[in-house]
Amino acid sequence: MNYNPQQIFEEYRKGVVFKSSIGTKGLYEQSRVNERFFVGDQWYGSKCGNDRPLVRHNIIKRIGDYKMSAILSNRIDINYSAEGVPNTLNVIKNVKSARKSLSQNPISFVGERDDNEVSLMMSALNDYQKVTAERVNFDSIAEQALREAYISGTAVVYTYWNPNISTGLYADDGRTTAIKGDIECETLSIENVYFGDPYITDIQQQPFIIIATRSDIDSVKREAVLYGQNHEVEHIKPDNFSDENKKVTVLTRLWKEWDEFGNYRIFAKKVTDGAVIREKWDIGVRLYPLAQFCWERRKNSAYGDSEITYLIPNQIAINRMITSGVWSTMSTGMPAMVVNGDVVAGEITNDPGQIIKVFGSGEDVANAIKYVTPPDNSANFYGVIEPFINNTLAQNGAGAAALGDVDPNNTSAIIELKNAARMPLQLFERRYFTFLEEISRIWAEFWITQYGNRKIKITDENGTWYLDFNGDRYKDIIISVKAQISAKNKVSDERTYEILEKLLDKGVITPKQYLKWLPDGSVSEVSRLISELEDINYDRA
């Protein structure tokens, strides 16, 4: 099945109409409003003028920053496992021994595959996931995704194969044939992702997905030529001829096609409104390479919801109350002045000690200048603002205990309060863990289907080494992924130092073990220090 540009753009326009119908303002406009309120542009369009200060007390950003920071503060470990393959203590022991042996004497696996080999490869992928996350700068991608989800309700991370990435690896011992190509990731705005069935929440069940981008027209033409579409170049035109930037909307459609045996492959096609940039191609993986995170789920909807939408009325009320209070204070401290121009000859200023010339009788002098007494604010006015702010923060999971705004007299009680305040965040954390699992599963799919024969980088207690990996040997394996909080996250670095020092002083552990278990970054070039200990036979392990 093939789709022409007109068909794909018609699907895209239907998606635009649907998104515009979500909520009271539509997804596009609501996201723009939420973005303004998040960054602090909260008096936009109010037409209040610039004569008086318009105060902002940004609770929206404070709530969002707290929740995002709390989720990202956890160190997450990704664990791969193969369905149907046991992972007993004996298998774990064999894997550990094999890793140590392979780090010193690399070999390629040939012949019949056994459970120990599969378990070894799953163990290696656990480490390689960290290597890949560092290479693609996944910490930044995750931060962008959470911010996108908080503002617009939904974030999407897109993984794709870049054939031009240099790996530093070679296919031959003579290092003449370089291996190129690896995965890349980026965070997509949900405004640019269109699901074929907006009522299906599982991405992998979608009939098709469209990714929209606005690109420079010259780069789009170069891409068309790269993929042999020279005859289409003349049909690539900017969306708006008056646009000096000459941007054009490019759509990438992904969909599934099944064979007579019930197996499917995922294809893609890239088009503009009047031209084909890249003809239909098999993307090579058996999953849609997109993972989705919804801040708040909507029932029977592929698009999530943002809590900012429902915080905006409170934010407006807080800003108005504080601004009114500031205006009242300024009016009381610097009240308006009424001047009788018939008896006051000179110009009146606010300069202290100013001498004012007044002409007339004593009565005229007494009535020459008067101050207008502004009305007092209600006695309850200031008593409402702070409780209203605190209640809004608390109702959205960012109360005083969560934010650390409590009297530190009882440390144990504070810890208990903070733990209790974090309880509602567990729902977000579980969705975030599922999000990470989906991304990690997509990565494993790329490794198995696209890597072929190549070495993968491993960093563990044996140092940094390379394992021979043949993805074709594991294509039939059903891989499960589990994200969980790292054990390193459960104990503070200070507590780790304290425990290790006590164990070392009592002779329970050796200096080498002490160095290996130090928190990351405690000692620069720690592996070199361990190696030197071994060279002088100081290692008692």
Secondary structure, DSSP 4 states (H G I P E B T S, - for coil): ----HHHHHHHHHHHHHHHHTSTTT-HHHHHHHHHHHHHT--STT----SSS------HHHHHHHHHHHHHHTS-EEEEEEETT----HHHHHHHHHHHHHHHHS-----SS--HHHHHHHHHHHHHHHHHHHHHTTHHHHHHHHHHHHHHHSEEEEEEEEEEEEEEEEESSTTS-SEEEEEEEEEEEEGGGEEESSTT---GGG-SEEEEEEEEEHHHHHHHHHHTT-GGGGGG---S-TT-TT-EEEEEEEEEEEE-TTS-EEEEEEEE-SS-EEEEEEE-S-SS-SEEEEESBPPTT-SS-B-THHHHHHHHHHHHHHHHHHHHHHHHHHS--EEE-TTTB-S-----TT----B-S-HHHHHTSEEE--PPPPPTTHHHHHHHHHHHHHHHTT--HHHHT-S-TT-HHHHHHHHHHHHTTHHHHHHHHHHHHHHHHHHHHHHHHHH--EEEEEEEETTEEEEEEEEGGGGTT--EEEEEEE-HHHHS-HHHHHHHHHHHHHTTSS-HHHHHHHSPTTSSTTHHHHHHHHHHTT----
